[in-house]
Amino acid sequence: MAALSSIFAEHEITPNIIPNAPSQVLNCTWDGIQVQPGQTMSARNLKNAPRFTLKVDPESTFSLVMIDPDNLSRKNPSVAEWLHWLVTNIPASNVLEGINGGQHQMAYGSPGPQPRTGLHRYLIVLFEHQGRRIQVPKMDTRAKFNLKKFMEKHNLGDPIAANFFECQNEVQ
């Protein structure tokens, strides 16, 4: 836990984007690569939605959010937070088995940082909402999503698990 907290703080994920680090790493696999927190990934490996798994309460319900807090760039995050993926009301069985299911309120959009914008952080968080379903309308824009406001509005508390990676355009 302490190591996870420190890497989230070191990369300014906490407290800037989410108030507290999760207690667990969300197991995320893109293109056969199991991502470790803070790892640098190539955009070519991120074209398809990841497979994510976690040992969870089999009776519960979950929501997943993936954002880029550095769009257009970390120095000029003018359209941040960019919403890459939003899935709500995911059954526990899907989380346990790594099945991509639930209500897709924003389809997966693969990371594609613009040239000369440096490294972007991509954060993927999983919330548990103890069997209750949350009502989230389909999103009509990816720009200027606010994860903290989303957490407050839906009374989600801290994420139970999260992961993040960095990626930049190959043309720098």
C-alpha positions as CSV (number, residue, x, y, z in Angstrom):
1,M,0.0,0.0,0.0
2,A,2.7,2.5,0.9
3,A,4.6,1.8,-2.3
4,L,1.3,2.3,-4.3
5,S,0.6,5.6,-2.4
6,S,4.1,6.9,-3.1
7,I,4.0,6.2,-6.8
8,F,0.6,7.8,-7.2
9,A,1.9,10.9,-5.3
10,E,5.2,10.9,-7.2
11,H,3.3,11.1,-10.5
12,E,0.9,13.8,-9.1
13,I,-2.1,11.5,-9.5
14,T,-2.9,12.1,-5.8
15,P,-4.1,14.5,-4.6
16,N,-4.4,16.4,-7.8
17,I,-6.7,14.0,-9.8
18,I,-8.0,11.7,-7.1
19,P,-7.9,12.5,-3.4
20,N,-6.4,9.2,-2.2
21,A,-4.4,6.4,-3.8
22,P,-6.3,3.1,-4.0
23,S,-5.4,0.2,-1.8
24,Q,-4.9,-2.2,-4.8
25,V,-3.5,-2.1,-8.3
26,L,-6.1,-2.8,-11.0
27,N,-4.7,-5.6,-13.2
28,C,-4.8,-4.1,-16.7
29,T,-3.5,-5.9,-19.8
30,W,-3.2,-4.2,-23.1
31,D,-2.1,-6.2,-26.1
32,G,-0.7,-8.9,-23.8
33,I,1.3,-6.4,-21.7
34,Q,0.4,-6.3,-18.0
35,V,0.8,-2.7,-17.0
36,Q,2.6,-1.7,-13.8
37,P,1.8,1.7,-12.3
38,G,3.9,4.4,-13.9
39,Q,5.1,2.2,-16.8
40,T,5.7,3.9,-20.2
41,M,3.6,2.3,-23.0
42,S,3.6,2.7,-26.7
43,A,0.4,4.0,-28.3
44,R,0.5,1.2,-30.8
45,N,-0.2,-1.3,-27.9
46,L,-3.2,0.7,-26.7
47,K,-5.5,0.5,-29.7
48,N,-8.0,-1.9,-28.1
49,A,-9.6,-1.8,-24.7
50,P,-7.6,-3.5,-22.0
51,R,-8.6,-6.6,-20.1
52,F,-8.9,-5.7,-16.4
53,T,-9.4,-8.0,-13.4
54,L,-9.5,-7.9,-9.7
55,K,-10.5,-10.2,-6.8
56,V,-13.8,-8.5,-5.7
57,D,-16.9,-9.2,-3.7
58,P,-19.0,-11.4,-6.0
59,E,-22.2,-9.7,-5.0
60,S,-21.1,-6.1,-5.8
61,T,-21.3,-3.7,-8.7
62,F,-18.5,-1.6,-10.2
63,S,-17.8,1.3,-12.5
64,L,-14.6,2.0,-14.4
65,V,-13.2,5.3,-15.7
66,M,-10.2,6.0,-17.8
67,I,-8.9,9.6,-18.3
68,D,-6.0,11.6,-19.6
69,P,-5.4,14.5,-17.2
70,D,-2.7,15.9,-19.5
71,N,-4.6,16.7,-22.7
72,L,-3.5,18.7,-24.7
73,S,-0.2,18.5,-22.7
74,R,0.9,18.3,-19.1
75,K,2.0,22.0,-19.4
76,N,-1.2,23.0,-21.1
77,P,-4.1,20.7,-20.0
78,S,-6.7,22.8,-21.8
79,V,-9.1,20.0,-22.5
80,A,-8.3,17.8,-19.6
81,E,-9.5,15.6,-18.2
82,W,-10.0,13.7,-21.5
83,L,-12.4,10.8,-21.0
84,H,-11.1,7.7,-22.7
85,W,-13.6,5.2,-21.3
86,L,-16.5,5.0,-18.9
87,V,-18.3,1.8,-18.0
88,T,-20.9,1.7,-15.2
89,N,-22.8,-1.0,-13.4
90,I,-20.3,-3.7,-14.2
91,P,-21.3,-7.1,-12.6
92,A,-18.7,-8.5,-10.2
93,S,-18.4,-11.7,-12.4
94,N,-17.1,-9.6,-15.2
95,V,-14.4,-8.0,-13.0
96,L,-13.4,-11.4,-11.6
97,E,-13.2,-13.0,-15.1
98,G,-11.8,-10.1,-17.0
99,I,-14.9,-9.7,-19.3
100,N,-15.5,-6.3,-20.7
101,G,-19.1,-5.8,-19.8
102,G,-21.4,-3.3,-18.1
103,Q,-23.1,-0.1,-19.4
104,H,-20.7,1.6,-21.8
105,Q,-21.5,5.3,-21.3
106,M,-18.4,6.3,-23.3
107,A,-16.8,3.7,-25.6
108,Y,-13.1,3.0,-25.3
109,G,-11.0,5.6,-27.1
110,S,-7.4,4.6,-27.5
111,P,-4.7,7.0,-26.3
112,G,-3.2,9.1,-29.1
113,P,-1.2,12.0,-27.7
114,Q,-0.3,14.7,-30.2
115,P,3.3,15.2,-31.4
116,R,5.5,17.3,-29.2
117,T,3.2,17.3,-26.2
118,G,5.5,15.1,-24.1
119,L,4.4,12.3,-21.8
120,H,0.7,12.0,-20.9
121,R,-0.5,10.1,-17.8
122,Y,-3.4,7.8,-18.3
123,L,-5.4,6.8,-15.2
124,I,-7.8,3.9,-15.0
125,V,-9.9,3.6,-11.8
126,L,-12.4,1.1,-10.5
127,F,-15.1,2.0,-8.1
128,E,-17.3,-0.4,-6.1
129,H,-20.9,0.7,-5.3
130,Q,-22.0,-2.2,-3.1
131,G,-24.7,-3.7,-5.3
132,R,-26.4,-0.4,-6.1
133,R,-26.6,0.8,-9.7
134,I,-25.7,4.3,-10.6
135,Q,-27.6,6.3,-13.2
136,V,-25.1,7.9,-15.7
137,P,-26.2,9.3,-19.0
138,K,-24.2,8.5,-22.1
139,M,-21.5,11.2,-22.4
140,D,-21.6,13.4,-25.4
141,T,-18.1,14.7,-25.2
142,R,-14.7,13.4,-24.0
143,A,-13.3,16.9,-23.2
144,K,-13.2,18.4,-19.8
145,F,-14.5,15.4,-17.8
146,N,-13.9,15.9,-14.1
147,L,-13.2,12.7,-12.2
148,K,-13.5,14.3,-8.7
149,K,-16.9,15.7,-9.6
150,F,-18.0,12.4,-11.0
151,M,-17.0,10.6,-7.8
152,E,-18.9,13.2,-5.7
153,K,-22.0,13.2,-7.8
154,H,-22.4,9.5,-7.7
155,N,-21.2,9.1,-4.1
156,L,-18.4,6.6,-5.1
157,G,-15.8,7.3,-2.5
158,D,-12.2,6.4,-3.3
159,P,-11.5,3.9,-6.1
160,I,-10.9,0.4,-4.7
161,A,-8.3,-0.2,-7.4
162,A,-6.5,1.9,-10.0
163,N,-3.5,1.8,-12.4
164,F,-1.9,4.3,-14.6
165,F,0.7,4.5,-17.3
166,E,2.5,7.1,-19.4
167,C,2.5,7.4,-23.2
168,Q,3.7,10.0,-25.7
169,N,3.6,10.4,-29.4
170,E,6.5,8.6,-31.1
171,V,7.2,11.9,-33.0
172,Q,8.8,14.2,-30.5
